[in-house]
Amino acid sequence: MAGEQFTWIGFYAEFADRLLEYRDDRPGLISKLRFVYDGLGLKYPKLDRTEVPADIDPYTVFGMFNKGITEANRKKIIGALAKEFEIEAAQPIDFDGIPVLNNLNATFYAFADDPRRGEHDIDNLWRLFETELALASDDNKSNRVAFADAFTATVGQFGLGWKLTMGLYWARPLLFINIDSRNRWYLGDIAAAGQVIADAFPKEKDSPIADGSIYLSICAVIASQLGSDECPQTTFPELSNAAFVESERVNKEKKAAEKTSGEKAEENALGDADVDTVHYWLYAPGEGASMWEEFHDKGIMGLGWNELGDLSSYPTKEDMRLRLVELCGGGTSQKNAAHAVWQFANDLKPGDVVFAKYGRKKILGRGVVTGDYEYDEAMGDYPNIRSVDWTHKGEWMNDEMFAMKTLTDVTDYTDFVDKINAFFEDESDEVIEDEPAKEYPKYGKKDFLGEVYMSEGQYDTLAGVLRAKKNVILQGAPGVGKTYAAKRLAYSMMGVKDAERVMMVQFHQSYSYEDFIEGYRPSADGFELVKGAFYSFCRRAADDIDNDYFFIIDEINRGNLSKIFGELFMLIENDKRGPKNKLQLLYSRELFYVPSNVHLIGMMNTADRSLAMLDYALRRRFAFFDLKPGFDTDGFVGYREYLANPKLNELVACVIRLNDDIAADETLGEGFVIGHSYFCGLDKDEVSDAKLSAIVEYELVPMLMEYWFDDQAKVREWSDALRKAVK
């Protein structure tokens, strides 16, 4: 054993010796344990239906500090036990190779009122414990028979099976192997050990072992393999630790693969897949805010649902929901509860801002999350915790009602967040402290060209025009990647993927000045003046003038532009930017300007016949950049070489010929050609005949039918050519 690993072995062995002294004085043992917990100020674990159990076994005592609690509390409990039981062995400084119990199944017996509890269950556990220590002290035939008999008589009791081997391992880890699911999985790669385990329970891999002599044989076989090529570990604790490390590695790889697969399946065309932003949360600190004072003083936020145990043990939100249905009955779906606990454990993250609330309208405080999720059973009814730096405390009344949920992500409700943040500014008469600095993914020209099929020269021209003109419209035919390129262009010019400095809206026939700048909207008290998306964005940019901001407008030619922009027709000009060029807004009469660090990127589909041309007054304020199909770019050529699919290559070649025909058609022209994005985002195993046929039948052919609605011969000609390319 190297370094500071496995320092717990000596302490655990001596503690087992001390416990054996209480075989016939269990009330005395329980009294000592309660004294330990009371002295530490920790809640005594629930070990029966009553507050104080009438009886207890030695393995359950071990389980009190070998389950889902924080390492700090674990060491505190062990330190107090060492003092109370006068243990001379050094206290552990590591817990490598120690298996832990599920908090919901932390006793080695059924509760006293459970009909599955046998009259002698706890006595049987003490008998096994005694024979285990005797066998460890003197390995002779008599002791082996006594242990095997005690094991066989005990292992079938409610809730034991494999779990019993965990208790045996805690007490004498150098002699008795723990065969929990993780170790069984790991031992399966060791031929001899895997075979003896398979022989012992041939029916199902999770069938519990039922005979003590077989368990001893398994221990002997595995011990004989220690130090071999197949099993280089030299002790059971080393082997158990190796199983833990390997399973963690495999799980991380699996999660990473699932994340990559999920991002692939839900590819974010806006380029935000790896952008990390601050989220804002409304949070109820206990029922009726009953825990607010305690949580504030301890610098934490806590969540109940203690019946779920450690939330990190649930792989999916659906697993949480099903467990809640099982625990609470099938009267409700438990979707809201599962969503809250899942977000608390998985979505909430350090740097997020939390607003503590009471009821439906009162705010109690504001804080910044500083720690990852922890499960600490010692916190009683609120064992799920996160560390929080509570920056403000008081009472502020909101004029609109909050959601009733315990935890609500309100990030997307920007007006609401601004209103709540304003409480703290008004109260303290000073600006809220800056949020913790965030590290954003780097993103430059090289990254852009790696994702967007555009030549370097085209990129340099586009970026240069946008910097000089401040406003640019990306126009092009369907599938040339206008939306895909927009945010990536902004990020490449900023140098980082900072989503706080980029905003996207989409114009449509109902979009108005009131949505874009400001307007009156219904409220609880009648009507209130609400600021629009562009107004709020410009105000934020004006407070950060040293950094570039990008406002992206999708389908810019679908809205009534003179109605939407109003007096901003003049203010968005590149030479009319800044505080020296203010105009009075329509409703508030407020003086407003567009900051010089704001850039506008519009997008326009040149093949949409239903739309009128842009307002000429607006047209001269934008530069126009044509995005063309990128079939001949280095990026797309490399992409095709990677896929190495002859049918895809033939289909692309056919589309290139089709584009020549479309461009030459006087009724269509280059604005109607087909872009490359129809063929993007594929992996080698996805480029099947069915996939290519679907692109032809459900995307390309319908477009041709619209283009040449009055020339069916042309539609048939090119439809047949496209279909032939993928056959």
C-alpha positions in Angstrom: 0.0 0.0 0.0 1.6 3.2 -1.1 1.5 6.7 0.2 -1.5 7.8 2.3 -4.0 5.2 1.0 -6.0 2.8 3.1 -5.2 4.5 6.4 -8.7 3.4 7.6 -7.9 -0.3 7.9 -6.4 -0.3 11.3 -9.0 2.0 12.8 -11.9 -0.1 11.4 -10.4 -3.3 12.7 -10.0 -1.9 16.2 -13.5 -0.3 16.2 -14.9 -3.8 15.3 -13.1 -5.2 18.4 -14.6 -2.5 20.6 -18.1 -3.2 19.2 -17.9 -6.9 20.0 -17.7 -5.9 23.7 -21.3 -4.7 23.4 -22.8 -7.9 22.1 -24.7 -8.3 25.3 -25.1 -4.6 26.1 -26.9 -3.2 23.1 -28.7 -0.5 25.2 -25.3 0.7 26.4 -24.0 0.8 22.8 -27.0 2.8 21.6 -26.5 5.2 24.5 -22.9 5.8 23.5 -23.8 6.4 19.9 -26.4 8.9 20.8 -23.9 10.7 23.1 -21.5 10.9 20.1 -24.1 12.5 17.8 -25.5 14.8 20.4 -22.0 16.0 21.2 -21.4 16.8 17.5 -24.7 18.6 17.1 -25.7 16.1 14.4 -29.1 14.5 14.0 -29.1 10.9 15.0 -29.7 8.7 12.0 -33.1 7.1 11.5 -32.4 3.5 12.4 -36.0 2.4 13.2 -39.5 3.9 13.2 -38.9 5.3 16.7 -36.4 8.0 17.4 -34.2 5.7 19.5 -34.0 2.1 18.3 -34.5 -0.7 20.8 -31.7 -2.8 19.3 -28.9 -2.6 16.9 -26.3 -4.8 15.1 -22.6 -4.0 14.6 -22.8 -3.8 10.8 -25.5 -1.1 11.0 -23.2 0.8 13.4 -20.4 0.7 10.8 -23.0 1.9 8.3 -23.7 5.0 10.3 -20.5 6.6 8.9 -20.2 4.5 5.7 -23.0 5.9 3.6 -23.9 9.1 1.8 -22.6 11.9 4.0 -20.0 14.5 3.4 -16.3 13.5 4.1 -16.1 16.3 6.7 -19.0 14.8 8.7 -17.6 11.3 8.3 -14.3 12.4 9.8 -16.1 14.2 12.6 -18.1 11.1 13.5 -15.1 8.9 13.4 -13.1 11.3 15.6 -15.9 11.3 18.2 -16.2 7.5 18.1 -12.5 7.2 18.6 -12.7 9.3 21.7 -15.8 7.6 23.1 -14.7 4.1 22.5 -11.0 4.8 23.4 -9.6 3.6 20.1 -5.8 3.9 19.9 -5.4 3.4 16.1 -4.7 6.5 14.1 -7.8 8.1 12.6 -8.3 7.7 8.8 -7.2 10.4 6.5 -8.6 8.6 3.4 -11.5 6.3 2.6 -10.1 4.7 -0.6 -11.6 1.3 -1.3 -14.6 1.6 1.1 -18.0 0.8 -0.3 -20.9 2.9 1.1 -24.5 2.2 1.7 -27.5 3.8 0.1 -29.0 6.1 2.7 -32.5 4.7 2.1 -31.2 1.2 3.0 -28.7 1.9 5.7 -29.7 -0.7 8.3 -28.9 -4.4 8.1 -32.3 -5.3 9.5 -35.9 -4.5 8.8 -37.6 -2.0 11.1 -39.2 -3.4 14.2 -42.8 -3.1 12.9 -42.0 -4.6 9.6 -43.4 -8.2 9.3 -40.3 -9.2 7.3 -38.2 -8.8 10.5 -37.4 -12.1 12.2 -37.3 -12.5 15.9 -33.6 -13.4 15.9 -32.4 -11.2 13.0 -30.2 -8.9 15.0 -28.9 -11.8 17.2 -27.9 -13.6 14.0 -25.9 -10.6 12.8 -24.0 -10.4 16.2 -23.3 -14.1 15.9 -21.9 -13.7 12.4 -19.9 -10.7 13.5 -18.3 -12.7 16.4 -17.5 -15.7 14.2 -16.0 -13.3 11.6 -13.6 -11.8 14.1 -12.8 -15.2 15.5 -11.9 -16.7 12.1 -9.8 -13.6 11.3 -7.9 -14.2 14.5 -7.5 -18.0 14.1 -8.2 -19.6 10.7 -9.0 -23.2 11.8 -11.6 -25.7 10.7 -13.8 -25.1 13.7 -13.9 -21.4 13.2 -14.6 -21.8 9.5 -17.5 -24.1 10.1 -18.9 -21.7 12.7 -18.6 -18.7 10.4 -20.1 -20.6 7.4 -23.1 -21.7 9.5 -23.6 -18.2 10.8 -23.4 -16.7 7.3 -25.8 -19.2 5.9 -28.3 -18.5 8.7 -28.1 -14.7 8.3 -27.7 -14.0 4.6 -31.3 -14.7 3.7 -32.7 -12.1 6.1 -34.6 -9.2 4.6 -32.4 -6.7 2.7 -29.1 -8.6 3.0 -27.7 -10.8 0.3 -24.7 -9.1 -1.2 -25.0 -6.2 1.2 -23.9 -8.6 4.0 -20.4 -9.0 2.4 -20.0 -5.2 2.6 -20.3 -5.4 6.4 -17.9 -8.3 6.6 -15.4 -6.3 4.6 -15.6 -3.2 6.8 -14.7 -5.2 9.9 -11.8 -7.2 8.5 -11.0 -5.9 5.0 -7.9 -7.9 4.5 -9.6 -11.2 4.8 -13.2 -10.8 3.6 -14.0 -9.5 0.2 -16.9 -7.2 -0.5 -18.9 -8.5 -3.5 -21.2 -5.6 -4.3 -22.3 -4.9 -7.9 -19.2 -2.7 -8.6 -16.8 -5.4 -7.5 -18.7 -8.2 -9.3 -18.5 -6.1 -12.5 -14.7 -5.6 -12.0 -14.0 -9.2 -11.0 -15.7 -10.4 -14.1 -12.5 -9.4 -16.0 -10.4 -11.7 -13.8 -11.0 -15.1 -15.3 -10.6 -17.3 -12.2 -12.6 -15.0 -9.9 -15.3 -14.4 -12.5 -15.7 -18.2 -13.0 -16.0 -19.0 -9.3 -18.6 -16.2 -8.8 -20.5 -17.5 -11.9 -20.4 -21.1 -10.6 -21.6 -19.9 -7.2 -24.8 -18.3 -8.6 -25.4 -19.5 -12.1 -29.0 -18.3 -12.4 -28.6 -14.6 -12.6 -25.6 -12.3 -12.1 -27.4 -10.4 -9.3 -28.6 -13.5 -7.4 -27.3 -13.3 -3.8 -24.9 -15.9 -2.5 -26.7 -18.2 0.0 -24.0 -20.4 1.5 -21.2 -19.4 3.9 -18.8 -22.0 2.6 -19.2 -20.8 -0.9 -18.5 -17.2 0.2 -15.3 -18.4 1.9 -14.3 -20.2 -1.3 -14.8 -17.0 -3.3 -12.6 -15.1 -0.9 -9.9 -17.8 -1.2 -10.0 -17.9 -5.0 -9.8 -14.1 -5.3 -7.0 -13.9 -2.8 -5.1 -16.5 -4.8 -5.3 -14.2 -7.8 -3.9 -11.1 -6.1 -0.6 -10.0 -7.4 -1.1 -11.9 -10.7 -1.0 -10.4 -14.2 -4.8 -10.5 -14.3 -5.1 -8.9 -10.8 -2.1 -6.8 -10.0 -3.6 -5.5 -6.8 -2.2 -7.2 -3.7 -5.0 -6.7 -1.1 -8.8 -6.7 -1.1 -8.9 -2.9 -0.3 -6.6 -2.2 -3.3 -8.8 -4.3 -5.5 -12.0 -2.6 -4.2 -10.4 0.8 -4.9 -9.4 -0.2 -8.4 -13.0 -1.3 -9.1 -14.2 2.1 -7.9 -11.7 4.0 -10.0 -12.3 2.0 -13.1 -16.1 2.2 -12.8 -15.9 6.0 -12.3 -13.7 6.2 -15.5 -16.2 4.1 -17.5 -19.2 6.1 -16.2 -17.5 9.4 -17.1 -16.7 8.1 -20.6 -20.3 6.9 -21.0 -21.7 10.2 -19.9 -19.3 12.1 -22.2 -20.4 9.9 -25.0 -24.0 10.4 -24.2 -23.5 14.2 -24.0 -21.7 14.2 -27.4 -24.4 12.0 -28.8 -27.1 14.3 -27.4 -25.4 17.4 -28.7 -25.1 15.7 -32.1 -28.8 14.7 -32.1 -29.9 18.1 -31.0 -27.3 20.1 -32.8 -27.6 23.8 -31.9 -27.6 25.7 -35.2 -27.1 28.9 -33.2 -23.7 27.8 -31.9 -24.5 27.8 -28.2 -23.9 24.1 -27.4 -20.8 24.8 -25.2 -21.7 28.3 -24.0 -21.9 28.5 -20.2 -24.1 31.4 -18.9 -25.2 32.6 -15.5 -28.7 31.4 -14.6 -31.1 33.1 -12.2 -33.3 31.1 -9.8 -36.3 31.7 -7.5 -36.0 29.5 -4.5 -38.2 28.7 -1.4 -36.0 28.0 1.7 -38.2 25.5 3.3 -42.0 25.4 3.7 -43.1 28.9 4.5 -39.5 30.0 4.3 -39.0 28.3 7.7 -35.3 27.5 7.0 -34.3 30.9 5.7 -32.5 32.1 8.8 -30.6 28.8 9.3 -29.6 28.6 5.6 -28.5 32.2 5.5 -26.4 31.8 8.6 -24.8 28.6 7.4 -24.2 29.9 3.9 -26.2 27.2 2.2 -29.4 26.5 0.3 -31.1 23.2 1.1 -33.8 21.1 -0.5 -36.0 18.4 1.1 -37.3 15.2 -0.5 -35.0 13.3 1.9 -36.9 10.2 1.0 -35.0 10.2 -2.3 -31.6 9.8 -0.7 -28.6 11.1 -2.6 -29.9 12.8 -5.7 -26.6 12.2 -7.6 -27.4 8.5 -7.6 -30.2 8.9 -10.1 -29.0 8.7 -13.7 -32.0 10.4 -15.2 -34.9 12.7 -14.2 -37.3 10.0 -15.2 -35.7 7.7 -12.6 -36.3 10.3 -10.0 -39.9 10.7 -11.0 -40.6 7.0 -10.9 -39.1 6.8 -7.5 -41.3 9.6 -6.2 -44.3 7.9 -7.7 -43.3 4.8 -5.8 -42.8 6.6 -2.6 -45.8 9.0 -2.7 -48.3 6.8 -4.5 -49.6 7.1 -8.0 -52.1 10.0 -7.4 -49.9 12.5 -9.3 -47.3 12.2 -12.0 -44.6 13.9 -9.7 -43.2 15.7 -12.8 -42.8 19.1 -11.0 -41.1 17.6 -8.0 -38.8 15.5 -10.1 -37.9 18.5 -12.2 -37.1 20.6 -9.1 -34.8 18.0 -7.5 -33.1 17.2 -10.8 -32.4 20.9 -11.4 -31.1 21.3 -7.9 -28.6 18.5 -8.3 -27.7 18.8 -11.9 -28.6 22.2 -13.5 -27.9 24.7 -10.7 -24.1 25.5 -10.8 -21.5 27.7 -9.1 -21.9 31.3 -10.3 -25.7 31.1 -10.6 -27.7 33.8 -8.8 -30.5 32.7 -6.3 -33.4 34.8 -5.1 -34.8 33.5 -1.9 -38.6 34.0 -1.7 -41.4 33.7 0.8 -44.9 33.1 -0.5 -46.0 34.4 -3.9 -44.7 38.0 -3.7 -41.9 38.5 -1.1 -38.2 38.3 -1.7 -36.0 37.6 1.3 -32.5 37.7 -0.1 -30.1 37.3 -3.0 -27.0 35.0 -3.2 -24.5 33.5 -5.5 -24.0 29.7 -5.6 -20.4 28.7 -4.7 -20.5 24.9 -4.4 -21.5 21.7 -6.2 -24.3 19.5 -5.0 -23.8 17.6 -1.7 -25.8 15.1 0.1 -25.6 15.3 3.9 -27.9 13.2 5.9 -27.0 15.1 9.1 -29.0 18.0 7.7 -32.2 16.1 8.6 -35.2 17.0 6.5 -33.1 19.1 4.1 -30.1 16.8 3.3 -29.6 18.2 -0.3 -27.4 21.2 0.0 -25.3 23.7 -2.0 -23.0 26.4 -0.6 -24.2 29.9 -1.3 -22.7 33.4 -0.7 -25.8 35.3 0.5 -25.1 38.8 -0.6 -28.3 40.5 0.5 -30.9 39.9 3.2 -34.2 41.8 3.9 -37.7 41.9 2.7 -38.8 43.2 -0.7 -42.4 43.0 -2.1 -42.9 42.3 -5.8 -46.0 43.5 -7.6 -46.5 40.3 -9.5 -47.0 36.8 -8.1 -44.2 34.2 -8.3 -44.4 30.6 -9.5 -45.3 28.3 -6.6 -42.5 25.8 -7.3 -39.7 25.4 -4.8 -37.0 26.0 -7.4 -37.7 27.9 -10.7 -35.2 28.9 -13.4 -36.2 32.5 -14.3 -33.2 33.3 -16.5 -35.2 33.7 -19.7 -37.6 36.3 -18.0 -35.2 39.2 -18.3 -37.7 41.9 -17.3 -38.5 39.9 -14.1 -34.8 39.4 -13.3 -34.0 43.1 -13.8 -36.9 44.0 -11.6 -35.8 41.8 -8.8 -32.2 42.9 -9.1 -33.4 46.5 -8.8 -34.6 45.8 -5.3 -31.1 45.3 -4.0 -29.8 48.4 -5.8 -32.5 50.5 -4.4 -32.1 49.1 -0.9 -28.3 49.5 -0.6 -28.0 52.5 -2.9 -25.1 50.8 -4.6 -24.6 48.5 -7.5 -24.8 44.7 -6.8 -21.4 43.1 -6.6 -20.1 41.7 -9.9 -20.8 38.0 -10.5 -17.8 35.7 -10.3 -15.7 35.9 -13.5 -16.6 33.3 -16.0 -14.4 31.5 -18.4 -15.9 31.5 -21.9 -14.8 29.1 -24.7 -12.3 30.8 -27.0 -13.6 31.2 -30.6 -11.8 32.9 -33.5 -11.6 33.0 -37.2 -10.1 29.5 -37.4 -13.0 28.1 -35.4 -15.5 29.8 -37.6 -13.9 28.5 -40.8 -13.9 25.0 -39.3 -17.6 25.1 -38.9 -19.0 27.5 -41.6 -18.3 26.6 -45.2 -16.9 29.9 -46.3 -13.4 30.8 -47.7 -11.0 32.8 -45.6 -11.2 35.7 -48.0 -15.0 35.9 -47.7 -14.8 35.8 -44.0 -12.3 38.7 -43.8 -14.5 40.7 -46.1 -17.6 40.0 -44.1 -16.0 40.8 -40.7 -14.5 44.0 -42.1 -17.8 45.2 -43.6 -19.6 44.5 -40.3 -17.0 46.4 -38.3 -17.1 49.4 -40.6 -20.8 49.6 -41.4 -22.1 48.2 -38.0 -25.1 46.7 -39.7 -25.0 43.8 -42.2 -27.6 41.6 -43.8 -26.7 38.0 -44.7 -28.8 37.2 -47.7 -28.9 34.0 -49.7 -30.9 31.0 -50.9 -32.3 28.2 -48.8 -29.6 26.1 -47.1 -26.6 28.3 -47.4 -26.3 28.5 -43.6 -27.4 32.1 -42.8 -28.7 31.3 -39.3 -25.9 28.8 -38.7 -23.3 31.4 -39.5 -24.8 34.4 -37.7 -23.9 33.7 -34.0 -20.6 32.1 -35.0 -19.7 35.3 -36.9 -20.4 37.3 -33.7 -18.4 34.9 -31.5 -15.5 34.9 -33.9 -15.4 38.7 -33.9 -15.6 38.8 -30.1 -13.0 36.0 -29.7 -15.1 34.1 -27.2 -18.4 32.4 -26.9 -20.0 35.0 -24.6 -23.7 34.5 -25.0 -24.5 37.4 -22.7 -23.3 39.8 -25.5 -25.3 38.2 -28.3 -29.1 38.3 -28.7 -31.3 36.9 -31.4 -34.9 37.8 -32.4 -37.0 36.8 -35.3 -39.2 39.3 -37.2 -42.7 38.4 -38.4 -45.8 40.2 -39.5 -47.0 40.8 -35.9 -43.7 42.0 -34.5 -43.9 45.7 -33.6 -42.2 48.8 -32.2 -43.6 47.8 -28.8 -41.7 44.5 -28.9 -38.5 46.0 -30.3 -38.2 49.3 -28.3 -41.0 49.9 -25.8 -44.7 49.9 -25.3 -47.6 49.4 -23.0 -48.6 45.9 -22.0 -51.4 44.6 -19.7 -50.5 44.1 -16.1 -52.3 43.3 -12.8 -53.0 47.0 -12.3 -54.0 47.9 -15.9 -51.1 48.7 -18.2 -47.5 49.3 -17.7 -44.6 50.5 -19.9 -42.4 47.5 -20.9 -39.0 47.9 -22.5 -38.4 45.9 -25.7 -35.6 43.5 -26.7 -33.4 46.0 -28.6 -33.8 48.8 -26.0 -32.7 46.5 -23.2 -29.8 45.1 -25.2 -28.6 48.6 -26.0 -28.7 49.6 -22.4 -26.7 46.6 -21.4 -24.1 47.3 -24.2 -23.8 50.9 -23.1 -22.7 49.8 -19.6 -19.9 47.7 -21.2 -18.7 49.9 -24.0 -15.2 48.3 -24.2 -16.8 45.0 -25.5 -18.6 44.3 -28.8 -22.3 43.3 -28.7 -24.2 41.7 -31.5 -28.0 41.9 -32.1 -29.2 39.3 -34.7 -32.5 39.6 -36.5 -33.7 36.4 -38.3 -36.1 36.9 -41.2 -35.5 40.6 -41.2 -37.6 41.2 -44.3 -40.7 39.5 -42.8 -41.6 42.4 -40.5 -43.0 45.8 -41.1 -39.7 47.5 -40.8 -40.7 51.1 -40.6 -43.2 50.2 -37.9 -40.7 48.2 -35.9 -37.7 50.5 -36.1 -39.6 53.8 -35.8 -37.2 56.7 -34.9 -34.3 54.2 -34.9 -34.0 54.4 -38.6 -31.5 57.2 -38.0 -29.9 56.0 -34.8 -28.7 52.7 -36.2 -26.5 54.4 -38.9 -22.8 53.9 -38.2 -22.1 57.6 -37.9 -25.1 58.3 -35.7 -24.1 56.1 -32.8 -23.2 57.2 -29.3 -24.6 59.5 -26.6 -24.1 62.6 -28.8 -26.9 61.3 -31.0 -30.0 60.9 -28.8 -33.7 60.9 -29.9 -36.8 61.0 -27.7 -38.6 57.7 -27.6 -42.3 57.5 -28.5 -43.9 56.4 -25.2 -41.5 57.2 -22.4 -40.2 60.4 -23.9 -36.8 59.1 -22.7 -33.7 60.2 -24.6 -32.1 57.1 -26.2 -29.1 56.3 -28.4 -27.6 53.2 -30.0 -24.1 52.5 -28.5 -21.2 52.3 -30.9 -20.3 48.8 -29.8 -23.7 47.3 -31.0 -23.6 45.5 -34.3 -26.7 44.4 -36.1 -26.8 41.2 -38.2 -29.9 40.6 -40.2 -30.8 37.5 -42.3 -32.9 37.3 -45.4 -34.0 34.4 -47.6 -33.7 35.5 -51.2 -36.0 32.7 -52.4 -39.1 33.8 -50.5 -41.4 35.2 -53.2 -44.1 36.2 -50.7 -42.0 39.0 -49.3 -41.6 42.6 -50.5 -38.2 44.2 -50.9 -36.7 45.9 -47.9 -37.6 49.5 -47.1 -35.2 51.7 -49.1 -34.5 53.9 -46.1 -33.4 50.8 -44.1 -31.6 49.2 -47.0 -29.1 52.0 -47.3 -28.2 51.6 -43.6 -27.2 48.0 -44.0 -24.4 46.4 -46.0 -25.6 43.3 -47.9 -23.5 40.1 -48.0 -24.4 37.2 -50.3 -23.9 33.8 -48.8 -23.6 31.2 -51.6 -23.6 27.4 -51.5 -20.2 26.3 -50.1 -19.9 23.0 -52.1 -16.4 24.1 -53.4 -15.0 25.4 -50.1 -12.1 23.6 -48.5 -14.3 22.8 -45.4 -17.0 21.1 -47.4 -14.6 19.2 -49.6 -12.8 17.9 -46.5 -16.2 17.0 -45.0 -17.1 15.0 -48.0 -13.7 13.2 -47.9 -14.3 12.3 -44.3 -17.7 10.8 -45.1 -16.3 9.0 -48.1 -19.7 8.1 -49.5 -20.0 7.8 -53.3 -23.8 8.3 -53.4 -23.5 11.5 -51.4 -20.8 12.7 -53.8 -23.0 11.9 -56.7 -26.0 13.7 -55.2 -23.9 16.8 -54.5 -22.6 16.8 -58.0 -26.2 16.6 -59.3 -27.2 19.5 -57.1 -24.4 21.6 -58.4 -25.6 21.0 -61.9 -29.1 21.7 -60.8 -28.0 25.1 -59.4 -26.5 26.0 -62.7 -29.9 25.5 -64.3 -31.7 27.4 -61.5 -29.3 30.3 -61.8 -29.7 30.5 -65.6 -33.5 30.5 -65.3 -34.8 34.1 -65.9 -37.7 33.5 -63.5 -35.5 32.3 -60.7 -31.8 33.2 -60.7 -28.9 32.8 -58.2 -31.2 33.8 -55.3 -33.0 30.4 -55.6 -30.1 28.0 -55.7 -29.9 25.1 -53.2 -27.4 25.4 -50.4 -25.0 23.0 -48.8 -26.6 22.8 -45.4 -29.1 20.1 -46.5 -26.1 17.7 -46.5 -24.4 18.9 -43.3 -24.2 17.4 -39.8 -23.9 13.8 -40.9 -21.7 11.1 -39.5 -20.3 8.2 -41.5 -22.8 5.7 -40.1 -25.7 8.1 -40.8 -25.1 8.4 -44.6 -27.4 5.6 -45.6 -29.5 5.2 -48.7 -32.6 5.9 -46.7 -31.2 9.2 -45.3 -30.1 10.4 -48.7 -33.4 9.4 -50.3 -35.3 11.3 -47.5 -33.3 14.5 -48.3 -34.3 14.2 -52.0 -38.0 13.3 -51.5 -38.9 15.5 -48.6 -36.7 18.5 -49.0 -35.3 19.0 -52.5 -38.2 17.7 -54.7 -40.8 19.8 -52.9 -38.7 22.9 -53.4 -38.4 22.2 -57.1 -42.2 21.8 -57.3 -42.5 25.3 -55.8 -39.8 26.8 -58.1 -41.2 25.4 -61.3 -44.9 25.1 -60.4 -45.7 26.1 -64.0 -43.1 23.7 -65.6 -43.8 20.2 -64.6 -41.5 18.8 -67.2 -38.6 20.6 -65.5 -39.7 19.2 -62.1 -39.8 15.7 -63.4 -36.4 16.0 -65.2 -34.5 17.1 -62.1 -36.5 15.0 -59.6 -35.5 11.9 -61.6 -31.9 13.0 -61.8 -31.7 13.5 -58.0 -33.4 10.1 -57.3 -31.0 8.4 -59.7 -28.0 9.9 -57.9 -28.8 8.0 -54.7 -29.8 4.7 -56.2 
